[in-house]
Each structure stands twice: as structure tokens, then as C-alpha cells.
Amino acid sequence: MPSTVTGAIASFSPALPLAVAYSGGADSTALLVACARKWPGQVRAVHVHHGLQAAADSFEQHCAAACRQLGVPLAVRRVDARHAPGQSPEDAARRSRYAALTAALQQEWGGAVKDIALAQHADDQVETMLLALSRGAGLPGLAAMPARWQRDGITWHRPLLKVPGPAIRQWLADEKIAWIEDPTNADDAFTRNRIRARLLPALEQAFPQFRETFARSAGHAAQAQQVLDEIARQDLERTGTPPAIKQLQTLSTARQANALRLWLRREHQASASAAQLAELLDQVAACTTRGHAIRIKVGHGFVQRQGDRLAWAMEPSATL
Ligand SMILES: Nc1ncnc2c1ncn2[C@@H]1O[C@H](COP(=O)(O)OP(=O)(O)OP(=O)(O)O)[C@@H](O)[C@H]1O
């Protein structure tokens, strides 16, 4: 994937027609225009109206006008991205945006659009890794964002993932293309914005190649995580699901942790904190008598002992 907008789009080959997730911001504007030029009549845009900011209506109007000019059909989806207690507002907005984009592809244009492109770029990838490090994330966090993946019958693409953020803005300026600046991008209350405003300039100075080297590390982490997932799948075949406690105990502690993480994620969309997982592993190790009970909070539910096995139960009031 080359490091210019034109180079990246030249080597991008999704199935057509293609949808572009279009916020109206710089990056998705560049992506939409470049794709619309490459595939006239074959590109659609989806804008998610978040309703979070008073400015959301004007974002939608801008997107509608820009799409009319480009001759690109636009679908607008409204979401209520209020976050649940304990959930970060950014996370809630991201989840509801992905759900809305999925619904748009399934319901608009007769279901003919199966591929969608997002406009995250190389700086976003570095920010994602630094954000993961700042939260003490494991390999899945450090693996950051994949360039391509499939879910719900849709293929998602990030064709600009190797293009530096400043190169995108330069391209827009050279091409005299307008975009809207989201005022929340300058809000220092968000960790991501602090990373962008303070850390990235320092990295640029100290390590001019930081985008490439961080991307290589993300690739290594993603590959290592793939191996761990393969081992976890094999181990879960042996323990069964939900996992049998005796079978789990035959594995090393690190493999137990790896298998339990995959079980919780794959079957219950639950992720255990480091402390919850450590407690669960201690309890599994101590579980040597019939009467030993286990009940540990994990994510939005509990892991408990049920006979010879672990079982997961959702908290009665929890929603995903
Ligand atoms: N409201 C939205 N509607 C449709 N797609 C969106 C919206 N917000 C973000 N996206 C898509 O998700 C990608 C990542 O979103 P993120 O919030 O990280 O970036 P962004 O700063 O909004 O990007 P951009 O510069 O394109 O506005 C965007 O590049 C865009 O493709």
C-alpha cells in the first residue's frame, strides 16, 4: 500500500459498487473523492448522523451538498450514540457507527453493496497503538487496525492505512477540495487528541520513520495474535466449551489465560480485565474439591462454576 492518496487508491481493488464511510472530515473526503474519480458511478457514500453535537446537522448538509456535486448517492443514518454508564463516549459512538454502517449496506441500494471503505490513515494507526499502550493493552490492542476484514457478509477496507495524515491534507489542498473540521478533534479532554497534538510531533522529530516502524510492529503483533488464537482454538477443543475445569488445569497458566480470553470474547463478547483474569486463574487453580465455588465478575457478566465446568452468565441488567 503506497504512501500517497493517489498511489493508495491506484492499488486498491475492492468489489464494486463500493461504499465509503463519509463523515465530511478531511480523510473521508479525500477517500470519497479519490474513489469517485477512479470508479465513476460505482461509488456510494454513507454518513452517520451522530446527534452528539449541535453541529451534526450542518455536517449532514455539507455531506449532502458534496455528494450532489460528485454525483455520488448518499445514505444518511441517524444513531443515538448515548453511552451506557461505564462505557467511554468515543467507544459508544464507534460501536453505534459500525452498526449503522452495517445496517446501511444491508438495507440500501437493494443490498448490492458488499464492500465499504473507511478513511483511517497511518497517523491514526500510530495513535491507536499509543492509545493501546497507554491503557496497558495486550497484543490485540497493539495489533491496532487491520487493513481489511470481513463481518456480517461485508468486506471492510482501510485503503489509506499507509498514507500519513499530513499527506492527505496536502492532497486535498492541492486539489482544492473542501472538508469540514470536526471541532471535537481539537478537544484536549480526549486522550487521542492529546496523542495527536503532542506525541506525534515529538515522534516525528525523534524518529522520522515512526509511521513505518510502528506499522511493522502492529503487523508483528497481529501475526502473533493469530498464532495465539489458533492455539486457543485447539485448547478449547480439548477443554470443550464452556471449558471443563480439570482439562483447563492441565494447561500452563498462560495457555489457560489465552484459552479463557478467546472463550469469553468469541462466545460472550466479554473481555476480562487483567485483574479479573488473574483472579479467575487463581480460582481455577484452587478448584480441587467438589464444593469449591467460583463466581467472578468479568466484563458485563460473571464466570461461575457449574458442575465440572465454568459457565458464563450475563448480569441481569447488562446490555451489550
Ligand atoms: N459520522 C460518520 N459517518 C460516516 N463515516 C464516519 C463518520 N465518522 C467517522 N467515519 C468513518 O470512520 C473513519 C474513522 O473515524 P474517525 O472518527 O477515527 O475519523 P475522523 O476524524 O472522523 O475522519 P475524517 O477525517 O474522515 O472525518 C473515518 O475516516 C470515516 O471513514
The ligand as a Tripos MOL2 file, in Angstrom:
@<TRIPOS>MOLECULE
LIG
   31    33     1     0     0
SMALL
NO_CHARGES

@<TRIPOS>ATOM
      1 N1        -20.1840   10.3400   11.0550 N.pl3     1 LIG1
      2 C1        -19.5930    9.4650   10.2270 C.ar      1 LIG1
      3 N2        -20.2710    8.9700    9.1810 N.ar      1 LIG1
      4 C2        -19.7060    8.0660    8.3340 C.ar      1 LIG1
      5 N3        -18.4540    7.5990    8.4820 N.ar      1 LIG1
      6 C3        -17.7360    8.0790    9.5120 C.ar      1 LIG1
      7 C4        -18.2530    9.0200   10.4440 C.ar      1 LIG1
      8 N4        -17.2820    9.2880   11.3530 N.ar      1 LIG1
      9 C5        -16.2260    8.5570   11.0150 C.ar      1 LIG1
     10 N5        -16.4850    7.8180    9.9170 N.ar      1 LIG1
     11 C6        -15.5850    6.8800    9.2120 C.3       1 LIG1
     12 O1        -14.7680    6.2300   10.1670 O.3       1 LIG1
     13 C7        -13.4080    6.5910    9.9490 C.3       1 LIG1
     14 C8        -12.7070    6.7560   11.2750 C.3       1 LIG1
     15 O2        -13.3700    7.6810   12.0520 O.3       1 LIG1
     16 P1        -12.6050    8.6890   12.9860 P.3       1 LIG1
     17 O3        -13.5960    9.3580   13.8520 O.co2     1 LIG1
     18 O4        -11.4380    7.9960   13.5750 O.co2     1 LIG1
     19 O5        -12.0210    9.6810   11.9140 O.3       1 LIG1
     20 P2        -12.4900   11.1180   11.5020 P.3       1 LIG1
     21 O6        -11.6060   12.1000   12.1900 O.co2     1 LIG1
     22 O7        -13.9670   11.2940   11.6430 O.co2     1 LIG1
     23 O8        -12.1030   11.0070    9.9690 O.3       1 LIG1
     24 P3        -12.4150   12.0970    8.9000 P.3       1 LIG1
     25 O9        -11.1850   12.9330    8.8100 O.co2     1 LIG1
     26 O10       -12.7360   11.3600    7.6770 O.co2     1 LIG1
     27 O11       -13.5570   12.8760    9.4340 O.co2     1 LIG1
     28 C9        -13.4660    7.8700    9.1330 C.3       1 LIG1
     29 O12       -12.2860    8.0270    8.3890 O.3       1 LIG1
     30 C10       -14.6730    7.6460    8.2660 C.3       1 LIG1
     31 O13       -14.3780    6.8090    7.1480 O.3       1 LIG1
@<TRIPOS>BOND
     1     1     2 1
     2     2     3 ar
     3     2     7 ar
     4     3     4 ar
     5     4     5 ar
     6     5     6 ar
     7     6     7 ar
     8     6    10 ar
     9     7     8 ar
    10     8     9 ar
    11     9    10 ar
    12    10    11 1
    13    11    12 1
    14    11    30 1
    15    12    13 1
    16    13    14 1
    17    13    28 1
    18    14    15 1
    19    15    16 1
    20    16    17 2
    21    16    18 1
    22    16    19 1
    23    19    20 1
    24    20    21 2
    25    20    22 1
    26    20    23 1
    27    23    24 1
    28    24    25 2
    29    24    26 1
    30    24    27 1
    31    28    29 1
    32    28    30 1
    33    30    31 1
@<TRIPOS>SUBSTRUCTURE
     1 LIG1         1 GROUP 0 **** ****
